[in-house]
């Protein structure tokens, strides 16, 4: 860390895993805390990263490690709504007063955002096959009844039918034929409520 600080960077981001760990195991926030202690003695900002999926975790990590901020990576995949609570997190760091706001997102909104994401991909993919988008669609399908079936449908269908299979469950019974209106997304038929 001292060699890096000799270069006087504006910001250092520290991920709490080794290269050998990749995405396995848990991020070592104690190592981030030790590095942050060294960096805090300089004008360089220090950011921590690893295994953060909620804003309460952001607040906890900043308090425990004294980093200037926390990066959220995989915690935002399929969950861009996490950032709706960032003002709450900032407020908690200065004056803790309230519980975290509920970030429950309706299945319909999840599907609409996933569809929008797929449309952006279609327009920007530059020759990348649509199969690369499947994992992103699956990340939107978490935390609600029928999500596992929806992920399965998204990942198992051939590319032209992928989005057609990613329909949300209807009234808790799973997806039934004819329950959803058809729309077009690029050249793919998409089945969404």
Order of alpha helices (4+ residues) and beta strands (2+ residues): alpha-beta-alpha-beta-alpha-beta-alpha-alpha-alpha-alpha-beta-beta
